Amino acid sequence: MTALRLGPLLRYVDWETGENATIWVESDRPCTAEVRCEDGAKGTSPTFQIAGHHYALVPVTGLTPGATTAYEVFLDGRRVWPLDGPEGSRFPASTISTPHAGSPEAPSPAVTVSFGSCRWSAAPADEHDPVGPDALDTLAAKLAADPTAVRPDVLLLLGDQVYADETSKATRRWLAARRDLSEPPGAEVADYEEYTRLYDESWLDPEVRWLLSTVPNCMIFDDHDLIDDWNTSASWLAEMRATPWWQERVLSGLMSYWVYQHLGNLSPAALEADELYAAVRATPDGTVRLRRFAAEADADPACVRWSYRRDFGRTRLLMVDTRAARVLDEQQRAMLDADEARWLRDAALEGPGSYDHLLIGTSLPWLLPPLIHDAESWNAALCRGERGARWARFGENLRRRADLEHWAAFPASFEQLTRLIAEAGSGERAPATVCVLSGDVHHAYVAEPGWPDGVAPPDARVLQLTCSPVHNSIPRSVQLGFRFGWSGAGRWLGHALARHGRAGRPLVNWRRTGGPWFGNQLMTLTLSGRSATLKLDQARAGAAGAGDRLVTVEERQLTTDRH
């Protein structure tokens, strides 16, 4: 009897017609997956096989625009979702909500976007959680308990959905029963099967499983999905490729990312045109074909695009790959290769006046605490030889130890992104806001740029919105370091470092206008017309006998319809 191993995940809801969606599932054997909706919409798909695992991305058609409908999942005709028994009755029915897309009554529906990054899998219910309550768990509990609570229209997960290099106690025990942990890579994951364990551990969490079944979600990787500081430098990459275990790790990481995260980011039309997806589905076992793709993507990152665009009414989202698309030559360092940078520019500038809000999702913040920004640009100058070979060696060592690898560590790319944001936000047909959505740094803040004298500022309000972690921790000493990075003394020290490295000054200055906030948290934008509001919710532990809860710690209006 066919069983549901993982899922369902509601990955895509069409905002152009409001009639289509895609739902991802994993079964325990080959089968036909089917989704049946209460309103009569439905879809079917045969599973495809990767490394002994069976998956389907089911296209659901015939949905009613502007409606919410419950759905069920069937495998070979047998209902497997909702789950039977007490587990299935804990939560409301999984639903698909569609916008009034294209309707004359609501030509530009409001959109609510929640986002965050860095989610270490939650501890089992009967164990103490060393990093505190999980923001996704508490969001799920809130939505399940209160039918009137506002659900996000989309949940953006901005990287580190799994931690391949920081496994839980339970996973370490599972790994130890499988292989000798005294051999590299030790208690980190080594192959595709071990990656599936990470996704099981993360997405079988009952609250998160229900949440992802009913809130559409978009994902992009960051370093821990593969390894800490993934692609930080050319010398780092050369050293990793010289190890006996890295090849299997990176291929398995890219293969599992394609299956578990990337495919669901694509629209039904993009899936239909995807040659790799067609090839994998056309063979009884797609492992060899997908492995060949992963090897090609690792050897030549420019041959694949992980970035993508989504339009939610008059809100445009650009999710940007800031890991695999890097150029690592010290004399030509770039966060994005030429083709990727061209894609980002074209996507941001296409159709002037066709969107009111531009969201650029990048796991790594564009605007950092000023001291950290200057330290990274100084370090980049040292590594490219501005102060000679000895300083270059020092710089490479420091870069790896201190994680100096954000946009500021790629100065030309920082300037290019800054100019693009200014251009996209300027002119009579400019959007109301240009927001860079990021995570990675294990705290939340709002920063806004100031433009130098003689340079006309953009017409749009430009903001760096950073929110992490969803479920992780940050040492007290690092918290103090981030606070110092925003201080006047920190700015002075940063300027001194930049002068030493002959790094020059960035095109813009910026100031923190919110935060820093520390804790497990999610940030939410509500975008309606040209108005934008911002909310930050933190997960807080409940009193004895009470459940964990979400607490709103910041809420503000960013723009109004008159903007």
Steps between C-alpha positions, in 0.01 A plus 500: 500500500652830388574748780577871515857550624518879493281793410274623364658840439296769328778650291344720233174691462442680171438873545441564133180299460433375854418159351817292547725370776767235553531261794816299581491154659733210572362144507662176612472329157413578137139611462263758359451800726169681486367818661123545532359836608167570662405740218558233233851602397742210472829378361700181458862411438704180496794495737861519385786318670829639636735275702222265604263781603177585319368853445223681316424865436128497432357781281153594627275667244146639501526691828251779564663846504453693821400192702634261761448129451601200710689219330594137555789293366457149357770251403382230258144591591541472878467812713821574693445866595362616737662236718275251673463493875579763764790648302272591212234655723740737678491753220242657269469373145782591265378762255596684183413870493500679165500875428243694300761503226388677187161583652365848419372524859851457641764574236780526755441274801691562819780255575640397838859374489667338802870421488798380697798266480717263699278226638666224695251215536299519820570256782247218555205600715628305800849658492629838615558733207839667556429787259150586617161483329484471122342798318342274236355271768349794685363653179336167416352470849360854477340443158361161598344632822355821357310473170477883487879548516651643183686232306798602288433481127855372463777390733854578383770274644826681427756229558630241745179299480718205608840489668720245327794588726322535837291192560274430798564239769237273347655529154848438636374179659341401167825579315706301750285192436564544127877568480817572700483864619874504564543518122433828314259667481426373849163604642418709193293355216690313231258395225149531358342255742633698793360821349157337489534445875546877550185582304305230683612640834411855403174455310345213699469731799116488530448877525738579217358221285151646527622858451688415179195310374281809515727806456673529159876515538802615299854391587863576417812340645777652709828348619386252765276324249839380370767605752599804706661771282418316178695663213660762721816514283693328224755356742223368727340325202831350387564362848152350522531336159823337615322314781372146434145573620410840353401382152229271635384768742462778246332279239258362760433851632417637155294193408294516818458877468365454147250238619390640836523875445571621145230315303220645710622853434410464133169578336310225317604660170867503605475137609347407167794660319770360730705242308656347811162455668368333186805271475480393865129422469547309173723232650420241769794629706618860451799475736771479234354789299460723804848413626646598163317833521636561852855424384462746213356765732791457742764511225340792313255696720412726208327209322207501743278769650365450850364857521139562403226760476148497640232764452227536763262747341694827493774370728807357329729256680849418374663216692875516439759224526792654692692175550539289187516792252816658645817587312788418737807628312646755746557756225147463361297403808126528447199388698325425169657391174436720196198306377342488845555874550341565160200286594454694825523835324258403226250354747512809722458751217253313278164674462551836671184594688373138500568447870457704819752310712828334406628231739853370452549181699867439572604276787793735572423861603588785265533754784684370808602671824752760367799356687435156351455645152832686522676197649382288207603754233836542678543123509414472129767761422759310704414170330542646153847623597458871578745464791719222363519123525541479878187706560319296235570177692384665820188623324404156369541346845288776656235475229438136584513540877270804511258414214590815305309412184191720463433753222761731654766231442428533127541878464426520127181297548395719793532808282319331212208400724487848653481664158234255385285569808532875440407461133205270567371739767525820294276677252135587458403132483715391796357255753406617848764278661810304414567256784800270530393198707780309671592272788826318589630726780282362784332824591243735350526867408378768261754718320447783251757653265584868473618632166803733473474870418455558132330164442123502467350245738261238359131582497423165665562439867798263515542265797722216611277261698697227674343221705662190646504251654173314476639244743863527608714691747759774521764530775478801727848611390390509135189697594724761663718502188203575275386781730850647498503475121218754482657740753693818431818340630438202272462730199827674587683167527349385172618815321850440637503146365377616160778761483760237585376274220461791254147373456329831432156600621171339391262686270250555781490547873231334706352501845314250708136603544385192689657235724719320557263231621628164620294182523318248284289717275311569178451829320183575304425756230142588412484668160177654374497747215800721568478462876735275696501397865765307687461267798755296697381204707717305743442151640479506878490207741170465681462474875486156659216309340446764230607470141764712330365811330578768244543852638500807277800715599489754217233628264526806278367663186764527230299674227139599434290500185590868460872416478 
